[in-house]
Amino acid sequence: MTITSPTYSSFLKTISPVLSNSTFTKIVNDEEIDVIKKRASKYLSFNDSIELNTYHDFFEHLYRSMLKNYRSEFIYKNEIVNKILLGRYSLNTATILNEFRIGKSIADLVLLNGTSVVYEIKTEYDSPERLLSQINDYRKSFLNVIIVTHHSVSDKYEKFLIEHDLKNVGMLVLTNRYTLTEKIKPTEDSSFLDITYMFKCLRKDEYTNLIKRYFGYIPDVPNTKLFRECLKLAQKIGKKDFHNLMFSYLKKRTVNEKKAVSSYEIPAFLKHISICLNFKKKDLEKINSFLNKNL
């Protein structure tokens, strides 16, 4: 059948939620998966000229269709994981954090390798409305900020960066060949770092260990006052030094099955989800078993 791009994009928008964390959480928890079956059936009905035999075929074809016709935020995240985290670096040396709260903003992805990088995704369906406040938050905790967008709208975001004098912010664009290309190189900038913002990036065990590591003790106060007293001590540490300490603790938030995530054992369309859900070996066995089932 002949499909016009706007029609197909709208259709994919209704199907795309099946390629998500919640779907694969249900699979590993042995929960009801009728919604997956229904959407796979709907997808096959709409694409009546293709032949898909297994759920793996379905998800792979859906992902490729989305990459070409409906580039949601998920597509960008998965492409960053595949092409940058796994393509350029390694899970043995780099850590990626998903939906990471920084101040009043939530960063799409934070990559920790030799330095700290925030990736803020702006799809063709987004606007730069909140971008300035997001960037201002991100720079208070991390050294590099990169806007990730589609090549068709990249000029709009480049203009935005120029108008707001955001000289150190970089830009990656998803090209029409589905590669991620650097349009603007980011410049590492520590001048905006803020101890309070960085401190709030850490969990209780992380900031208490950091304080003990630096000062040799943890304040002997009730739990209700521990955060405040530890923050007071943190304010005595230099901003760049605190960033490096925060970095070292955040970098420990890694995945269980590094080898599996890095290999063909996990399909390319499932890399980002596998990192978010931090699959264990038994989870991967359930997922592979499901993906190999006939539609």
N, C-alpha and C positions, 0 to 999 in steps of 0.2 A: 504494500500500500504506500501511497505517497503522503509524506508528512511535512507540513510546513513548519519552519523552525519555531515560530511563536506558539503554535499549537502543541508541538512536541515538548517545548520548554515547560508549558503549563502542565502538561501531562506528567512530566518528570518530577515537577514540584510536588505532585500528589503521591508519587511513588517513593521519592527519595528518603523519607523518614525511616524506611525499612533498613536502610544502610546506616545504622546508628549504634551507639553504645547500648541502648535499651534492648535492641533486638538480640544482640549477642550475649547480653546479660541473661536474657530469658533462655537462650540455648544452653548456656553453661549451668543454669539453675534448673534445667529440665522443666521449664514452665511451658504453658500452652503457646503454640506458635502458629495458630490459625491465621493470624494477620500476615505472616510471612507468606504462607501458601496463597492467600487471597491476592496479595499484591503481585506475587510472581505470576499468578494466573492472569491477572489484569494486564500485566506487562506483556505477556505472551500474546494475549488477544489483540493488544494495540499494535504490536510488532509481529503481525501474522506471517511475515515472509522469512523470519529467522527460525532457526532450530536450536533450542537450548535443552540439554538433557538433565543436568544436575543443578542443584542450588549454587554450586560454585560457578557454573556457566551463567546463571541468572545474575548473581551479584557482580561478576566480572563485566558482563555486558552492560548492566545498569551503570556501573561506575564509568565505563568508557563513554556511554551516552551522555552522562552528566558532565563529564569533562568537556565534551564537544558542544553540548546544548544547554546545560543548566549548571553553571559553576557556583555551587553553594559554598558557604564557608568551609564545610567539611572537605570539599575537593581541594581547596587551597591548603588546609592543614595536612591532608594526606600527602599532597605533592611536596610540601616542605619536609615532611618526615622521610619520604622516599628519596627525594633528590638532594636534600641538604644533610639531614641527620645521618641517614644511612648511605647516601651517595658520596658525600665528601668526608664525613667524619665516621665515628663508630660509637656504639653504645658502651664500649669499654672506656671511652675517654670523654664522651659527651652525655649530657642529660637534657631532656626536653620536658617542660612542664606545661600542662594544658589548662586553659581557663584560669589563669593565675591572678588573684586579686592584688592590686597595688593601689592603695588609697581608695578612692571612690570608683576606680576603673577596674576592668577585668581584661588582662592581656590575653589575646588569643593563644599565643605560644611564647614561652621563654626558653631560649637555648643557652645552655652553659657549656662552653668548651674551653678555649683559651681565654675567653672573655664572656661577658654577659650580653645577650641580645634579646630584645623584645620584638616579636613580629605582630604587627597589627594589620589584620586582613580587612580590606575594603573591596567587596565584590562589586560587580556591575549593578547590583540591586541596592547598594548602600549609598550613603551620602557622607560628606565630611563634617556633618553638623557637630558631632561631639569630639572630633579628632584632636582639636587643640588641647582640650582639657585632658584627654587620654594621654597624649604625648607628655604634657606637663607632669602627670602622675608617674608615668613610666620612667622618666629621666631622674626621678627622685630615688629610684631604687637600682636602676641598671644603667650600664655604660653606653649601650647602643640601642637605637630604635630604628626599625625598618618597616615601612609601609609596604604591604604586598597587595597588588591589584592586577587587573587585567590590562593588557596593552591598549585596549580600545578606550579606556578611561584614565590612563596614566597621566596624560597631559593635565587633566583637571587637578590631580593630586600634586603634580609637580608645581603647578601654579599656586596651589594652596600653601605649599612649603615655602615658596618664594615670598608670597604675600605676608606670611607670618614670620619671616626671617628665621626659619628653622633649618639653618645651614648644615647642622650636623646629622640630621635625620636622613636615612637612606631610603631607597625604593627598589623593590624587586617587582618585575612584571612577568605575568604568565603570557607567553607568546602564542601565536597562532599555530606553532609547532609543539605546543604543550611543554615547553621548557621554561625554567625560571631564570630570567636574565637580570643582571644588576643594571638598573638604569641610573641610579645615584648611589655612590658609595657612602656608607655611614662613617662618621668620624667619632671615635671614642671620646666621651665627654663626662668627666667626673664633677664638673662645677655645680651641677644641680642636685647632687646626692644629699639625701636628708636622713639622718639617723632614725628618726621616728618611723618614717615610711619603710626603711629597710628592716628595722626591728620587727615591725608588724608583718613582714613577709615570713617570719619564722614561727614554727610551732613551739609550744612550751618546752619540750625536751631539747629542742635545738637552741633556743635562746639561753636556757639555763646552762647547757653545756658550753656554749660560747662564752658566757660570763665567767664560768668557773675556769675555763681554759685561759682566758685573758687576765683575770684578776686573782685566780687561785682560790676563790670561794664563791658561794652562792649566798645572797642575803638571808639571814635567819629571821624571816618574817612569816606571818600567816599567808596561806595561799592567796587570799583575797588582795594582798598587797605585793605579791611577788612580781607580777608584771611591771607595776609602777617602779619598784625599787631596782629591778634589773634594767629597766629603761634609763633610769637616772645614771646608773653606772655606764651603760652603753654610750651615753652622751659625752663621756670623758674620752672616748676612743676617736681617733681621727676618722673622718668620713671614708677616705679611700681604704684605710685599714679595716674599717668595719665592713665595707663592701666585700673585701677579700675574705673576711671571716664568714659573712653571710653566704657568700658564693660557695665556700667549702662545705657548708652544711646543706645547702639546697642541692648541691651536686650529688649528694648521697641518696637523693630520692630517685632511685633507678629502678629498672624493671627486673622481674624474677628470671624470665627466660630470654636472656640477651641473645644467645646463639640462635634460638628459634625465630625471634623477631627479625634478626639480621639475615636470615636465610630464606630460601624458597619454601620452607615449611609453612610460613604464613604468607598468604597471597598479598600482592602489592596493594589491593584495595582494602586490606584489613590491617595495614601496618599501624596507622594512627589509633584505631580502636584498640588494638592489642596493647599499645603502650598506655592508653587511658585506663583500661581495665586491668592492666598488669596481670595477664593470664598466668596461671600455673600450668604445669605439664598436663594434669588431668583435664583442665579446661580446654587446652589445645586439642586433646584427643577427642573430646566431645564435639568441638567445632569442626574438626576435620571429618569426623564421622557424619555430621549433619551436612556439610557442604558436598560430600560425595553421594548423598541420597538423590534418587531420581525425582524430578518434578512431578 
